[in-house]
């Protein structure tokens, strides 16, 4: 799964020189956090709207 996210980032950003390879890592971590947030958002909303 992480490799799929990395390949998507490389496809979107394009080829970068060796000095800027760290951008792929930062964007991969950022997209992974967004993915985790999107997966957990329904559970967060159910907890928030449900009875406490």
C-alpha positions in Angstrom: 0.0 0.0 0.0 2.8 2.5 0.9 4.5 1.7 -2.5 1.2 2.5 -4.3 1.1 5.9 -2.5 4.7 6.5 -3.4 4.2 5.6 -7.0 1.2 8.0 -7.2 3.3 10.8 -5.7 6.0 10.2 -8.3 3.5 10.2 -11.1 1.9 13.5 -9.9 5.1 15.4 -9.1 7.2 14.0 -11.9 10.9 13.3 -12.0 13.0 15.3 -9.6 16.8 15.7 -9.4 18.7 13.8 -6.7 18.9 16.9 -4.5 15.1 17.0 -4.2 14.3 13.3 -3.6 13.3 14.1 0.0 10.1 15.8 -1.4 8.8 12.3 -2.4 9.2 11.2 1.2 7.5 14.2 2.7 4.6 14.0 0.3 4.2 10.2 0.8 4.0 10.7 4.6 1.5 13.6 4.1 -0.7 11.5 1.7 -0.6 8.5 4.1 -1.8 10.8 7.0 -4.6 12.1 4.8 -5.6 8.5 3.9 -5.7 7.6 7.6 -7.8 10.7 8.4 -10.3 9.8 5.6 -10.6 6.2 6.8 -11.1 7.2 10.4 -13.4 10.2 9.9 -16.7 8.2 9.8 -15.8 6.7 13.2 -15.0 10.1 14.6 -18.2 11.6 13.4 -20.3 8.6 14.7 -18.6 9.1 18.1 -19.2 12.8 18.0 -22.8 12.7 17.0 -23.7 9.6 19.0 -24.6 9.7 22.7 -21.7 10.2 24.9 
